[in-house]
Amino acid sequence: MTQKSTRELNPEREAPPAGVSLRWIRIIPVALIMYTIAFIDRTNISLALPHISRDLHLDPQQAGTVAGIFFWGYLALQIPGGHLAKHWSAKKFISILLVVWAIFAVGCGLARTYHELLALRLLLGVAESGVYPATLILLSHWFSRSERARANAFWLLCLPGAVILASPFSGWILDHWNWRVMLVAEGSLPFFWLAIWLYFIQDHPSEAPWLPESERNVLVETLTPRICRACGGGDGSVSPRVASASSVSSCGCLFLLC
């Protein structure tokens, strides 16, 4: 078999552009900070819960339900979110979710009763549930198979980073103000990050004028065949293997986080 035919059958074996690409400087940090904010809005309830329980007169069972109901909503858009990001736009889908989850996160800080807080936490879970699969789709549009493990690893630094950064900051707000100020302040962060997300992120390398033309051409040639195969042979359907893997991953995350 000739070298040319080998490249046609295995397009992703082509070496990525040499040197440090702007993709690593532009795409990864913006996605990392975006998901750091999502993780902060998801977990800050744990620090606020003793104060919330006192102010809203929650018993231990109600407090546990408020903390855990987020993850029932988190199941909602795992597979549909990935499908929308793949066949519509990861950038636009995450932009919408940034606004929606910010509204519900701020609403949690304004809740006056147990049932209001319960409903808002559930809706916050629904709003954040599509962010993880959509970001994975976005990264797959920008990084070849040989780069993807490294790209995902850099992106997932947001999880420990969120705890390291947010815990002392949240504690400081609780010490100087109260839990409502903490939830509203941290819930407002997606509104500010939305402008940066819209400016820096594109769905595909072909849409990025800031990328050198030679690198853009290599990426388009390398990634387009894989994108077509991931779509299930070009008929617009999601392959059963991808859907099954997403379902297992979602259930596994729910089990670990609960």
C-alpha positions as YAML, in Angstrom:
chain: A
units: angstrom
residues:
- id: 1
  name: MET
  ca: [0.00, 0.00, 0.00]
- id: 2
  name: THR
  ca: [1.40, 3.40, -0.94]
- id: 3
  name: GLN
  ca: [2.07, 6.18, 1.57]
- id: 4
  name: LYS
  ca: [-0.65, 8.31, -0.06]
- id: 5
  name: SER
  ca: [-3.33, 5.62, 0.33]
- id: 6
  name: THR
  ca: [-2.29, 5.07, 3.96]
- id: 7
  name: ARG
  ca: [-2.89, 8.75, 4.70]
- id: 8
  name: GLU
  ca: [-6.29, 8.61, 3.00]
- id: 9
  name: LEU
  ca: [-7.38, 5.66, 5.15]
- id: 10
  name: ASN
  ca: [-5.92, 7.11, 8.34]
- id: 11
  name: PRO
  ca: [-6.11, 10.89, 8.00]
- id: 12
  name: GLU
  ca: [-5.51, 11.54, 11.69]
- id: 13
  name: ARG
  ca: [-2.06, 9.95, 11.54]
- id: 14
  name: GLU
  ca: [-0.85, 13.08, 9.82]
- id: 15
  name: ALA
  ca: [1.40, 15.02, 12.19]
- id: 16
  name: PRO
  ca: [-0.15, 18.12, 13.75]
- id: 17
  name: PRO
  ca: [1.43, 21.47, 12.93]
- id: 18
  name: ALA
  ca: [4.83, 21.92, 14.52]
- id: 19
  name: GLY
  ca: [5.42, 24.30, 17.42]
- id: 20
  name: VAL
  ca: [3.00, 25.66, 20.00]
- id: 21
  name: SER
  ca: [-0.29, 26.31, 18.25]
- id: 22
  name: LEU
  ca: [-2.54, 29.25, 19.07]
- id: 23
  name: ARG
  ca: [-5.27, 26.66, 19.62]
- id: 24
  name: TRP
  ca: [-3.73, 25.70, 22.97]
- id: 25
  name: ILE
  ca: [-3.53, 29.33, 24.07]
- id: 26
  name: ARG
  ca: [-6.94, 30.43, 22.83]
- id: 27
  name: ILE
  ca: [-9.36, 27.48, 23.06]
- id: 28
  name: ILE
  ca: [-8.21, 25.57, 26.15]
- id: 29
  name: PRO
  ca: [-7.97, 28.47, 28.67]
- id: 30
  name: VAL
  ca: [-11.37, 29.90, 27.70]
- id: 31
  name: ALA
  ca: [-13.03, 26.47, 27.96]
- id: 32
  name: LEU
  ca: [-11.19, 25.74, 31.21]
- id: 33
  name: ILE
  ca: [-12.35, 28.93, 32.94]
- id: 34
  name: MET
  ca: [-15.89, 28.48, 31.59]
- id: 35
  name: TYR
  ca: [-16.18, 25.01, 33.14]
- id: 36
  name: THR
  ca: [-14.44, 26.19, 36.32]
- id: 37
  name: ILE
  ca: [-17.30, 28.66, 36.76]
- id: 38
  name: ALA
  ca: [-19.82, 25.87, 36.10]
- id: 39
  name: PHE
  ca: [-18.19, 23.68, 38.74]
- id: 40
  name: ILE
  ca: [-18.16, 26.54, 41.27]
- id: 41
  name: ASP
  ca: [-21.88, 27.20, 40.77]
- id: 42
  name: ARG
  ca: [-22.52, 23.49, 41.12]
- id: 43
  name: THR
  ca: [-20.62, 22.91, 44.36]
- id: 44
  name: ASN
  ca: [-20.75, 26.19, 46.29]
- id: 45
  name: ILE
  ca: [-23.98, 25.03, 47.91]
- id: 46
  name: SER
  ca: [-21.91, 22.72, 50.14]
- id: 47
  name: LEU
  ca: [-20.28, 25.68, 51.93]
- id: 48
  name: ALA
  ca: [-23.52, 27.63, 52.15]
- id: 49
  name: LEU
  ca: [-25.76, 24.77, 53.28]
- id: 50
  name: PRO
  ca: [-25.38, 25.23, 57.07]
- id: 51
  name: HIS
  ca: [-26.32, 28.92, 56.71]
- id: 52
  name: ILE
  ca: [-29.16, 28.12, 54.30]
- id: 53
  name: SER
  ca: [-30.53, 25.47, 56.65]
- id: 54
  name: ARG
  ca: [-30.60, 27.96, 59.49]
- id: 55
  name: ASP
  ca: [-32.26, 30.77, 57.51]
- id: 56
  name: LEU
  ca: [-34.80, 28.61, 55.64]
- id: 57
  name: HIS
  ca: [-35.39, 26.24, 58.57]
- id: 58
  name: LEU
  ca: [-34.38, 23.08, 56.70]
- id: 59
  name: ASP
  ca: [-34.12, 19.74, 58.45]
- id: 60
  name: PRO
  ca: [-31.20, 17.41, 57.53]
- id: 61
  name: GLN
  ca: [-33.30, 15.49, 54.99]
- id: 62
  name: GLN
  ca: [-34.35, 18.68, 53.20]
- id: 63
  name: ALA
  ca: [-30.76, 19.98, 53.21]
- id: 64
  name: GLY
  ca: [-29.55, 16.73, 51.65]
- id: 65
  name: THR
  ca: [-32.27, 16.89, 49.00]
- id: 66
  name: VAL
  ca: [-31.30, 20.46, 48.09]
- id: 67
  name: ALA
  ca: [-27.67, 19.41, 47.67]
- id: 68
  name: GLY
  ca: [-28.41, 16.26, 45.66]
- id: 69
  name: ILE
  ca: [-31.31, 17.24, 43.41]
- id: 70
  name: PHE
  ca: [-28.91, 19.10, 41.11]
- id: 71
  name: PHE
  ca: [-27.64, 15.78, 39.76]
- id: 72
  name: TRP
  ca: [-31.10, 14.54, 38.80]
- id: 73
  name: GLY
  ca: [-31.36, 17.56, 36.54]
- id: 74
  name: TYR
  ca: [-27.78, 16.96, 35.40]
- id: 75
  name: LEU
  ca: [-28.90, 13.83, 33.56]
- id: 76
  name: ALA
  ca: [-31.26, 15.72, 31.28]
- id: 77
  name: LEU
  ca: [-29.04, 17.03, 28.47]
- id: 78
  name: GLN
  ca: [-26.03, 14.71, 28.54]
- id: 79
  name: ILE
  ca: [-26.85, 12.91, 25.28]
- id: 80
  name: PRO
  ca: [-29.15, 15.54, 23.70]
- id: 81
  name: GLY
  ca: [-26.56, 18.21, 24.50]
- id: 82
  name: GLY
  ca: [-23.82, 16.33, 22.68]
- id: 83
  name: HIS
  ca: [-26.13, 15.79, 19.71]
- id: 84
  name: LEU
  ca: [-27.03, 19.50, 19.52]
- id: 85
  name: ALA
  ca: [-23.39, 20.54, 19.80]
- id: 86
  name: LYS
  ca: [-22.38, 18.12, 17.04]
- id: 87
  name: HIS
  ca: [-25.15, 18.89, 14.56]
- id: 88
  name: TRP
  ca: [-25.81, 22.56, 15.36]
- id: 89
  name: SER
  ca: [-23.12, 24.57, 17.17]
- id: 90
  name: ALA
  ca: [-21.16, 23.89, 20.36]
- id: 91
  name: LYS
  ca: [-20.33, 27.58, 20.67]
- id: 92
  name: LYS
  ca: [-23.95, 28.76, 20.42]
- id: 93
  name: PHE
  ca: [-25.30, 25.96, 22.58]
- id: 94
  name: ILE
  ca: [-22.85, 26.67, 25.41]
- id: 95
  name: SER
  ca: [-23.53, 30.40, 25.05]
- id: 96
  name: ILE
  ca: [-27.22, 29.77, 25.69]
- id: 97
  name: LEU
  ca: [-26.42, 27.50, 28.63]
- id: 98
  name: LEU
  ca: [-24.14, 30.16, 30.17]
- id: 99
  name: VAL
  ca: [-27.07, 32.59, 30.31]
- id: 100
  name: VAL
  ca: [-29.60, 30.01, 31.51]
- id: 101
  name: TRP
  ca: [-27.44, 28.52, 34.25]
- id: 102
  name: ALA
  ca: [-26.47, 32.03, 35.44]
- id: 103
  name: ILE
  ca: [-30.16, 32.91, 35.84]
- id: 104
  name: PHE
  ca: [-30.85, 29.82, 37.91]
- id: 105
  name: ALA
  ca: [-27.62, 30.15, 39.94]
- id: 106
  name: VAL
  ca: [-28.48, 33.74, 40.85]
- id: 107
  name: GLY
  ca: [-32.04, 32.62, 41.57]
- id: 108
  name: CYS
  ca: [-30.73, 30.16, 44.16]
- id: 109
  name: GLY
  ca: [-29.35, 33.13, 46.09]
- id: 110
  name: LEU
  ca: [-32.74, 34.84, 45.95]
- id: 111
  name: ALA
  ca: [-34.83, 31.82, 47.00]
- id: 112
  name: ARG
  ca: [-37.10, 32.44, 49.97]
- id: 113
  name: THR
  ca: [-38.47, 28.97, 50.64]
- id: 114
  name: TYR
  ca: [-37.32, 25.37, 50.55]
- id: 115
  name: HIS
  ca: [-39.42, 24.56, 47.50]
- id: 116
  name: GLU
  ca: [-38.11, 27.57, 45.54]
- id: 117
  name: LEU
  ca: [-34.53, 26.56, 46.26]
- id: 118
  name: LEU
  ca: [-35.27, 22.93, 45.37]
- id: 119
  name: ALA
  ca: [-36.76, 23.87, 41.99]
- id: 120
  name: LEU
  ca: [-33.93, 26.26, 41.15]
- id: 121
  name: ARG
  ca: [-31.24, 23.71, 42.01]
- id: 122
  name: LEU
  ca: [-32.96, 21.15, 39.78]
- id: 123
  name: LEU
  ca: [-33.17, 23.63, 36.90]
- id: 124
  name: LEU
  ca: [-29.53, 24.60, 37.46]
- id: 125
  name: GLY
  ca: [-28.62, 20.95, 36.99]
- id: 126
  name: VAL
  ca: [-30.57, 20.82, 33.72]
- id: 127
  name: ALA
  ca: [-28.88, 24.00, 32.47]
- id: 128
  name: GLU
  ca: [-25.37, 22.75, 33.28]
- id: 129
  name: SER
  ca: [-25.94, 19.21, 32.01]
- id: 130
  name: GLY
  ca: [-25.25, 20.06, 28.39]
- id: 131
  name: VAL
  ca: [-22.00, 21.92, 29.03]
- id: 132
  name: TYR
  ca: [-19.73, 18.90, 29.53]
- id: 133
  name: PRO
  ca: [-20.68, 16.94, 26.36]
- id: 134
  name: ALA
  ca: [-20.78, 20.12, 24.27]
- id: 135
  name: THR
  ca: [-17.27, 21.08, 25.39]
- id: 136
  name: LEU
  ca: [-15.99, 17.60, 24.51]
- id: 137
  name: ILE
  ca: [-17.48, 18.03, 21.03]
- id: 138
  name: LEU
  ca: [-15.87, 21.45, 20.71]
- id: 139
  name: LEU
  ca: [-12.44, 20.10, 21.65]
- id: 140
  name: SER
  ca: [-12.83, 17.23, 19.16]
- id: 141
  name: HIS
  ca: [-13.34, 19.85, 16.44]
- id: 142
  name: TRP
  ca: [-10.04, 21.50, 17.31]
- id: 143
  name: PHE
  ca: [-7.67, 18.71, 18.32]
- id: 144
  name: SER
  ca: [-6.73, 15.53, 16.50]
- id: 145
  name: ARG
  ca: [-6.88, 12.12, 18.13]
- id: 146
  name: SER
  ca: [-3.17, 12.25, 18.98]
- id: 147
  name: GLU
  ca: [-3.68, 15.60, 20.75]
- id: 148
  name: ARG
  ca: [-7.05, 15.00, 22.35]
- id: 149
  name: ALA
  ca: [-5.94, 13.26, 25.55]
- id: 150
  name: ARG
  ca: [-3.61, 16.16, 26.33]
- id: 151
  name: ALA
  ca: [-6.31, 18.72, 25.45]
- id: 152
  name: ASN
  ca: [-8.89, 17.02, 27.67]
- id: 153
  name: ALA
  ca: [-6.36, 16.72, 30.51]
- id: 154
  name: PHE
  ca: [-5.57, 20.45, 30.37]
- id: 155
  name: TRP
  ca: [-9.26, 21.29, 30.22]
- id: 156
  name: LEU
  ca: [-10.16, 19.06, 33.18]
- id: 157
  name: LEU
  ca: [-7.66, 20.89, 35.39]
- id: 158
  name: CYS
  ca: [-10.68, 23.10, 35.99]
- id: 159
  name: LEU
  ca: [-12.10, 20.57, 38.47]
- id: 160
  name: PRO
  ca: [-9.37, 20.74, 41.13]
- id: 161
  name: GLY
  ca: [-8.76, 24.37, 40.15]
- id: 162
  name: ALA
  ca: [-12.35, 25.29, 40.96]
- id: 163
  name: VAL
  ca: [-12.08, 23.83, 44.45]
- id: 164
  name: ILE
  ca: [-8.70, 25.44, 45.11]
- id: 165
  name: LEU
  ca: [-9.85, 28.89, 44.01]
- id: 166
  name: ALA
  ca: [-13.49, 28.94, 45.02]
- id: 167
  name: SER
  ca: [-13.36, 27.48, 48.53]
- id: 168
  name: PRO
  ca: [-11.36, 30.30, 50.18]
- id: 169
  name: PHE
  ca: [-13.18, 32.94, 48.10]
- id: 170
  name: SER
  ca: [-16.60, 31.55, 49.03]
- id: 171
  name: GLY
  ca: [-15.55, 31.32, 52.68]
- id: 172
  name: TRP
  ca: [-14.42, 34.93, 52.61]
- id: 173
  name: ILE
  ca: [-17.78, 36.08, 51.22]
- id: 174
  name: LEU
  ca: [-19.65, 34.05, 53.83]
- id: 175
  name: ASP
  ca: [-17.49, 35.55, 56.56]
- id: 176
  name: HIS
  ca: [-18.03, 39.16, 55.42]
- id: 177
  name: TRP
  ca: [-21.58, 38.97, 54.05]
- id: 178
  name: ASN
  ca: [-23.92, 35.95, 53.78]
- id: 179
  name: TRP
  ca: [-24.85, 32.97, 51.64]
- id: 180
  name: ARG
  ca: [-27.17, 34.99, 49.42]
- id: 181
  name: VAL
  ca: [-24.37, 37.37, 48.40]
- id: 182
  name: MET
  ca: [-22.10, 34.39, 47.74]
- id: 183
  name: LEU
  ca: [-24.57, 32.57, 45.48]
- id: 184
  name: VAL
  ca: [-25.56, 35.73, 43.59]
- id: 185
  name: ALA
  ca: [-21.95, 36.88, 43.09]
- id: 186
  name: GLU
  ca: [-20.70, 33.50, 41.89]
- id: 187
  name: GLY
  ca: [-23.87, 32.90, 39.90]
- id: 188
  name: SER
  ca: [-23.29, 36.14, 37.99]
- id: 189
  name: LEU
  ca: [-19.88, 35.04, 36.66]
- id: 190
  name: PRO
  ca: [-21.28, 33.32, 33.52]
- id: 191
  name: PHE
  ca: [-22.80, 36.63, 32.38]
- id: 192
  name: PHE
  ca: [-19.32, 38.21, 32.35]
- id: 193
  name: TRP
  ca: [-17.63, 35.20, 30.79]
- id: 194
  name: LEU
  ca: [-20.18, 35.03, 27.96]
- id: 195
  name: ALA
  ca: [-18.60, 37.99, 26.14]
- id: 196
  name: ILE
  ca: [-15.15, 36.37, 26.28]
- id: 197
  name: TRP
  ca: [-16.59, 33.05, 25.12]
- id: 198
  name: LEU
  ca: [-18.31, 34.64, 22.10]
- id: 199
  name: TYR
  ca: [-15.18, 36.57, 21.12]
- id: 200
  name: PHE
  ca: [-12.55, 33.84, 21.45]
- id: 201
  name: ILE
  ca: [-14.38, 30.62, 20.49]
- id: 202
  name: GLN
  ca: [-15.24, 29.31, 17.02]
- id: 203
  name: ASP
  ca: [-16.82, 25.96, 16.29]
- id: 204
  name: HIS
  ca: [-14.26, 24.82, 13.70]
- id: 205
  name: PRO
  ca: [-10.72, 25.76, 12.60]
- id: 206
  name: SER
  ca: [-12.12, 26.78, 9.20]
- id: 207
  name: GLU
  ca: [-13.96, 29.66, 10.96]
- id: 208
  name: ALA
  ca: [-10.87, 31.01, 12.75]
- id: 209
  name: PRO
  ca: [-9.21, 33.95, 10.96]
- id: 210
  name: TRP
  ca: [-6.57, 34.15, 13.72]
- id: 211
  name: LEU
  ca: [-5.21, 30.69, 12.82]
- id: 212
  name: PRO
  ca: [-2.31, 30.62, 10.32]
- id: 213
  name: GLU
  ca: [-3.59, 29.51, 6.93]
- id: 214
  name: SER
  ca: [-1.20, 26.57, 6.64]
- id: 215
  name: GLU
  ca: [-2.22, 25.20, 10.02]
- id: 216
  name: ARG
  ca: [-5.90, 25.81, 9.29]
- id: 217
  name: ASN
  ca: [-5.68, 23.83, 6.06]
- id: 218
  name: VAL
  ca: [-3.93, 20.91, 7.76]
- id: 219
  name: LEU
  ca: [-6.52, 20.84, 10.56]
- id: 220
  name: VAL
  ca: [-9.46, 20.96, 8.16]
- id: 221
  name: GLU
  ca: [-7.99, 18.14, 6.08]
- id: 222
  name: THR
  ca: [-7.13, 16.09, 9.18]
- id: 223
  name: LEU
  ca: [-10.31, 16.52, 11.22]
- id: 224
  name: THR
  ca: [-13.09, 16.66, 8.62]
- id: 225
  name: PRO
  ca: [-13.06, 12.90, 7.77]
- id: 226
  name: ARG
  ca: [-13.19, 12.04, 11.48]
- id: 227
  name: ILE
  ca: [-16.10, 14.42, 12.06]
- id: 228
  name: CYS
  ca: [-18.07, 12.74, 9.26]
- id: 229
  name: ARG
  ca: [-17.41, 9.27, 10.70]
- id: 230
  name: ALA
  ca: [-18.41, 10.41, 14.20]
- id: 231
  name: CYS
  ca: [-21.75, 11.55, 12.81]
- id: 232
  name: GLY
  ca: [-22.57, 7.95, 11.90]
- id: 233
  name: GLY
  ca: [-21.54, 7.76, 8.26]
- id: 234
  name: GLY
  ca: [-22.88, 11.19, 7.29]
- id: 235
  name: ASP
  ca: [-26.59, 10.40, 7.71]
- id: 236
  name: GLY
  ca: [-26.98, 12.74, 10.69]
- id: 237
  name: SER
  ca: [-27.46, 9.96, 13.26]
- id: 238
  name: VAL
  ca: [-25.44, 9.26, 16.38]
- id: 239
  name: SER
  ca: [-23.76, 5.88, 16.38]
- id: 240
  name: PRO
  ca: [-25.04, 3.40, 19.01]
- id: 241
  name: ARG
  ca: [-21.55, 3.03, 20.44]
- id: 242
  name: VAL
  ca: [-21.24, 6.78, 21.06]
- id: 243
  name: ALA
  ca: [-24.72, 6.93, 22.62]
- id: 244
  name: SER
  ca: [-24.00, 3.95, 24.88]
- id: 245
  name: ALA
  ca: [-20.68, 5.39, 26.01]
- id: 246
  name: SER
  ca: [-22.34, 8.73, 26.81]
- id: 247
  name: SER
  ca: [-25.04, 7.01, 28.85]
- id: 248
  name: VAL
  ca: [-22.53, 5.00, 30.86]
- id: 249
  name: SER
  ca: [-20.38, 8.09, 31.45]
- id: 250
  name: SER
  ca: [-23.39, 10.12, 32.62]
- id: 251
  name: CYS
  ca: [-24.56, 7.44, 35.04]
- id: 252
  name: GLY
  ca: [-21.03, 6.96, 36.32]
- id: 253
  name: CYS
  ca: [-20.62, 10.66, 37.01]
- id: 254
  name: LEU
  ca: [-23.98, 10.76, 38.81]
- id: 255
  name: PHE
  ca: [-22.97, 7.82, 40.99]
- id: 256
  name: LEU
  ca: [-19.60, 9.35, 41.92]
- id: 257
  name: LEU
  ca: [-20.86, 12.87, 42.56]
- id: 258
  name: CYS
  ca: [-23.85, 11.80, 44.62]
...
